[in-house]
Amino acid sequence: MLLLKKNTLGHYLILKKWLIRYLGIMTHRRYRGFNKLEIKGSEIIRNLPEKNVLFISNHQTYFADVVAMLHVFNACLHGRVDSIKNVGYLWNPKLNIYFIAAKETMKAGLLPRILAYAGSISIERTWREKDKEVNRKVKFSDISNIGKALNDGWVITFPQGTTKPFKPIRKGTAHLIKKYKPLVIPIVIDGFRRSFDKKGIMIKKRDILQSMIIKSALKINYKKDSIEQIVEKIEYAIEQHPSFLKVMSVEELKAQEALNKERMW
């Protein structure tokens, strides 16, 4: 019975369904109204297996990125091709989609807590907490929860662990890939940093062209590829390898200049 059924993380599915419907309706115009979301490659979504799929992407805001992906994934599964036209696709959303997020981020206010119930796998970052550098061990329960989510469905992760462009890929993502052997689908996004504030809640500018490119599955030899090789493949796949600095967009150049000014001060 759906009314009482829970997912692998203990969330009631009926509550998650209504949260996705409500949040989807409330955010739809952020990608098709105030701004325009240009989508490429969404047909790939239709042919994916039901579970053990890991989406990897660059990161520009805390929440707007993953909300856009939920829109695109569900629209595609309901027959849209590179479009989120007609929000009716939210009536019967895919419920086994999860996203990895920092625990501190998902506890910072009412809205993040609501979003967390919609699919967050909240983990404790091993390298940073509240803008401070830390060095803590990986929690095995966090790894276990990610494994449960992959075994149940699709998981979205941002392997840089930060919204700052061209930061190193965290090796934890490569270890997850080696351990659980998921099908890895790269996604490249752009325009979100200009559209929204850092959290991805407030609209900063309107009439911004946002983009989302969904690529074919990453070719990985789970036994032979080293952690370093997988990290490098991720860097190229989500276009965050240092070589992309030479062809980075105007938006990324401006973001990089702003970061350099912050470091100077």
C-alpha positions as CSV (number, residue, x, y, z in Angstrom):
1,M,0.0,0.0,0.0
2,L,1.6,3.3,-1.2
3,L,0.2,5.2,1.8
4,L,2.4,3.4,4.2
5,K,5.2,2.3,1.9
6,K,8.7,3.7,2.6
7,N,11.8,3.9,0.4
8,T,15.2,2.5,1.3
9,L,16.1,5.6,3.3
10,G,12.9,5.4,5.4
11,H,10.9,8.2,3.6
12,Y,7.2,7.7,3.1
13,L,6.6,7.5,-0.7
14,I,3.2,9.2,-0.7
15,L,4.7,12.2,1.2
16,K,7.7,12.3,-1.2
17,K,5.4,12.2,-4.2
18,W,3.4,15.2,-3.0
19,L,6.5,17.1,-2.1
20,I,8.0,16.6,-5.6
21,R,4.7,17.6,-7.1
22,Y,4.4,20.8,-5.0
23,L,8.1,21.8,-5.3
24,G,8.0,21.0,-9.0
25,I,5.0,23.3,-9.7
26,M,6.5,26.0,-7.5
27,T,9.9,25.9,-9.4
28,H,8.8,25.2,-13.0
29,R,8.9,28.9,-14.1
30,R,12.5,29.2,-12.9
31,Y,13.5,27.1,-15.9
32,R,10.6,27.8,-18.3
33,G,9.4,31.3,-17.7
34,F,11.7,33.7,-15.8
35,N,14.6,31.9,-17.6
36,K,15.0,29.4,-20.3
37,L,16.5,25.9,-19.8
38,E,18.1,24.5,-23.0
39,I,18.3,20.7,-22.8
40,K,20.4,18.3,-25.0
41,G,20.6,14.5,-24.8
42,S,17.6,13.8,-22.6
43,E,16.7,10.9,-24.8
44,I,19.5,9.0,-23.0
45,I,17.3,9.0,-19.8
46,R,14.6,6.8,-21.4
47,N,16.9,3.9,-22.0
48,L,18.6,3.8,-18.6
49,P,18.1,0.8,-16.3
50,E,15.7,1.2,-13.3
51,K,18.5,1.2,-10.7
52,N,22.3,1.4,-10.1
53,V,22.7,4.6,-12.2
54,L,25.0,7.4,-11.0
55,F,24.7,10.9,-12.5
56,I,27.8,13.0,-12.1
57,S,27.7,16.8,-12.8
58,N,29.5,20.0,-12.3
59,H,27.9,22.2,-9.6
60,Q,26.8,25.8,-9.6
61,T,24.2,26.3,-6.9
62,Y,23.2,24.3,-3.8
63,F,19.6,23.4,-4.9
64,A,18.7,24.8,-8.3
65,D,20.9,22.3,-10.2
66,V,19.4,19.2,-8.7
67,V,15.8,20.5,-8.9
68,A,16.3,21.2,-12.7
69,M,17.5,17.6,-13.1
70,L,14.4,16.3,-11.4
71,H,12.3,18.3,-13.8
72,V,14.3,17.0,-16.9
73,F,14.4,13.4,-15.8
74,N,10.7,13.2,-15.1
75,A,9.7,15.2,-18.2
76,C,11.8,12.8,-20.4
77,L,10.3,9.7,-18.8
78,H,6.9,11.1,-19.7
79,G,7.6,11.6,-23.4
80,R,9.2,15.0,-23.6
81,V,12.3,15.3,-25.7
82,D,14.8,18.0,-24.5
83,S,11.8,19.9,-23.0
84,I,10.0,20.5,-19.7
85,K,6.9,21.9,-21.4
86,N,3.6,21.1,-19.6
87,V,4.2,20.4,-15.9
88,G,1.8,17.5,-16.0
89,Y,4.8,15.1,-15.9
90,L,5.0,15.8,-12.2
91,W,1.7,14.1,-11.4
92,N,3.4,10.7,-11.4
93,P,7.1,11.4,-10.7
94,K,9.9,8.8,-10.5
95,L,10.3,8.3,-6.8
96,N,13.6,6.4,-6.6
97,I,15.8,9.3,-7.6
98,Y,18.2,10.5,-4.9
99,F,20.9,13.1,-4.6
100,I,24.0,13.3,-2.5
101,A,24.3,16.5,-0.4
102,A,26.2,17.7,2.7
103,K,24.4,17.1,5.9
104,E,25.0,20.6,7.2
105,T,23.5,22.1,4.0
106,M,20.4,20.0,4.2
107,K,19.8,21.0,7.8
108,A,20.3,24.8,7.3
109,G,16.6,25.9,7.4
110,L,13.1,24.6,6.7
111,L,13.3,24.6,2.9
112,P,16.5,22.4,2.8
113,R,14.9,20.0,5.2
114,I,11.9,19.7,3.0
115,L,14.2,19.2,-0.1
116,A,16.1,16.5,1.9
117,Y,12.9,14.5,2.3
118,A,12.4,14.7,-1.4
119,G,15.5,12.5,-2.0
120,S,18.6,13.7,-0.2
121,I,21.4,11.2,0.9
122,S,22.9,13.5,3.5
123,I,26.6,12.9,4.2
124,E,29.2,14.4,6.5
125,R,31.9,16.0,4.4
126,T,35.4,14.8,5.3
127,W,37.2,17.9,4.2
128,R,35.0,20.9,5.1
129,E,32.4,22.0,7.6
130,K,30.8,25.4,7.9
131,D,33.5,27.1,5.8
132,K,36.3,25.5,7.9
133,E,38.8,23.0,6.8
134,V,38.5,19.7,8.6
135,N,40.0,16.2,8.3
136,R,37.7,13.5,9.4
137,K,37.2,9.9,8.5
138,V,34.5,8.7,6.1
139,K,31.4,7.5,7.8
140,F,30.6,3.9,6.7
141,S,26.9,4.6,7.3
142,D,27.1,7.4,4.6
143,I,28.7,4.9,2.1
144,S,26.1,2.3,3.0
145,N,23.2,4.7,2.4
146,I,24.6,5.6,-1.0
147,G,24.9,1.9,-1.8
148,K,21.2,1.4,-0.7
149,A,20.1,4.3,-2.9
150,L,22.0,2.9,-6.0
151,N,20.5,-0.5,-5.4
152,D,17.0,1.1,-5.3
153,G,17.3,3.6,-8.2
154,W,19.2,6.6,-9.5
155,V,21.7,8.8,-7.6
156,I,22.8,12.3,-8.5
157,T,26.2,13.5,-7.2
158,F,28.4,16.5,-7.7
159,P,31.9,15.1,-7.4
160,Q,33.7,18.4,-6.8
161,G,31.8,18.9,-3.6
162,T,31.6,22.6,-4.2
163,T,29.9,25.2,-6.4
164,K,33.3,26.8,-7.3
165,P,34.4,25.9,-10.9
166,F,37.4,23.8,-11.8
167,K,38.0,22.5,-8.3
168,P,39.5,19.0,-7.9
169,I,37.3,15.9,-8.2
170,R,36.9,14.2,-4.8
171,K,38.3,10.7,-4.9
172,G,35.3,9.4,-2.9
173,T,33.2,9.4,-6.1
174,A,35.8,7.2,-7.8
175,H,35.8,4.9,-4.8
176,L,32.0,4.6,-5.0
177,I,32.2,3.8,-8.7
178,K,34.8,1.1,-8.1
179,K,32.7,-0.4,-5.2
180,Y,29.2,-0.4,-6.6
181,K,29.9,-0.4,-10.4
182,P,27.0,1.8,-11.4
183,L,26.3,3.1,-14.9
184,V,27.8,6.6,-14.8
185,I,26.0,9.3,-16.8
186,P,27.8,12.7,-17.0
187,I,25.8,16.0,-17.0
188,V,27.2,19.4,-17.8
189,I,25.2,22.5,-16.7
190,D,25.7,26.2,-17.3
191,G,23.9,29.4,-16.6
192,F,22.6,28.5,-13.1
193,R,25.2,30.6,-11.3
194,R,24.0,33.7,-13.2
195,S,20.3,32.9,-12.7
196,F,20.3,32.2,-9.0
197,D,22.0,33.1,-5.7
198,K,24.5,30.6,-4.3
199,K,21.9,28.5,-2.6
200,G,19.8,28.4,-5.8
201,I,16.7,29.7,-4.0
202,M,16.5,33.3,-4.9
203,I,16.3,34.5,-8.6
204,K,19.3,36.8,-9.2
205,K,18.8,37.6,-12.9
206,R,16.0,36.9,-15.4
207,D,16.1,36.0,-19.1
208,I,19.2,33.9,-18.6
209,L,19.9,31.0,-20.9
210,Q,20.5,28.0,-18.7
211,S,21.8,24.8,-20.3
212,M,21.9,21.1,-19.4
213,I,23.8,18.5,-21.6
214,I,23.3,14.8,-20.8
215,K,26.0,12.7,-22.1
216,S,26.4,9.0,-22.9
217,A,27.5,6.6,-20.2
218,L,31.1,6.9,-19.2
219,K,33.3,4.0,-20.3
220,I,34.9,2.5,-17.2
221,N,36.8,-0.7,-16.6
222,Y,35.7,-1.3,-13.0
223,K,38.5,-3.8,-12.3
224,K,41.5,-2.3,-14.2
225,D,40.9,1.5,-14.0
226,S,42.7,3.1,-11.1
227,I,41.1,5.7,-8.8
228,E,43.2,8.4,-10.5
229,Q,42.1,7.2,-14.0
230,I,38.5,7.4,-13.0
231,V,38.9,10.8,-11.5
232,E,40.5,12.0,-14.8
233,K,37.6,10.6,-16.8
234,I,35.1,12.4,-14.6
235,E,37.0,15.7,-15.0
236,Y,36.8,15.5,-18.7
237,A,33.2,14.2,-18.8
238,I,31.8,17.1,-16.7
239,E,34.2,19.5,-18.4
240,Q,36.1,20.5,-15.3
241,H,39.5,19.3,-16.3
242,P,42.1,22.1,-16.2
243,S,42.4,22.0,-20.0
244,F,38.8,23.4,-20.2
245,L,40.0,26.6,-18.7
246,K,41.3,27.6,-22.1
247,V,37.8,27.3,-23.6
248,M,35.7,28.2,-20.6
249,S,32.5,30.3,-21.0
250,V,32.3,34.0,-20.3
251,E,30.2,33.1,-17.2
252,E,32.9,30.9,-15.8
253,L,35.6,33.4,-16.6
254,K,33.7,36.0,-14.6
255,A,33.2,33.5,-11.7
256,Q,36.9,32.7,-11.7
257,E,37.8,36.4,-11.6
258,A,35.5,36.9,-8.7
259,L,37.1,34.0,-6.8
260,N,40.5,35.5,-7.5
261,K,39.5,38.9,-6.0
262,E,38.1,37.1,-2.9
263,R,41.5,35.4,-2.4
264,M,43.3,38.7,-2.8
265,W,41.3,40.2,0.1
